[in-house]
Amino acid sequence: MLELLPKESVVLEILEAVVERCRALKAAGFTLALDDVIQL
C-alpha cells in the first residue's frame, strides 16, 4: 500500500517507542540490523 503514495511528498515516521526499544535491546547486548537498506 505504501508504494502507491507519492514519494516526493510523504515522510515515514519511526515512532519514538520503537527507537527506544531498539536502544534498550542494543544496550542489552543484541545486534540490530536494517533489512534492504539502499544508500544513494
C-alpha positions as CSV (number, residue, x, y, z in Angstrom):
1,M,0.0,0.0,0.0
2,L,2.8,2.4,0.8
3,E,4.2,2.1,-2.7
4,L,1.1,3.9,-4.0
5,L,1.9,7.1,-2.1
6,P,3.8,9.9,-3.8
7,K,7.4,9.5,-2.5
8,E,8.2,13.2,-3.1
9,S,5.7,14.3,-0.5
10,V,5.4,11.5,2.0
11,V,7.6,11.2,5.1
12,L,7.6,8.0,7.1
13,E,7.9,8.4,10.8
14,I,9.5,5.9,13.1
15,L,7.8,6.1,16.5
16,E,10.0,7.1,19.5
17,A,8.8,4.0,21.3
18,V,10.3,1.8,18.5
19,V,13.6,3.8,18.7
20,E,13.7,3.5,22.5
21,R,13.0,-0.3,22.3
22,C,15.9,-0.7,19.8
23,R,18.2,1.3,22.1
24,A,17.2,-0.9,25.1
25,L,17.8,-4.1,23.1
26,K,21.2,-2.8,21.9
27,A,22.1,-1.9,25.5
28,A,21.2,-5.5,26.5
29,G,23.7,-6.8,24.0
30,F,21.6,-7.6,21.0
31,T,22.8,-6.8,17.5
32,L,20.4,-4.9,15.3
33,A,20.2,-4.8,11.5
34,L,18.2,-3.0,8.9
35,D,16.8,-5.1,6.0
36,D,17.1,-3.9,2.4
37,V,18.9,-0.6,3.0
38,I,19.9,1.2,-0.1
39,Q,22.2,4.2,0.1
40,L,22.3,6.7,-2.7
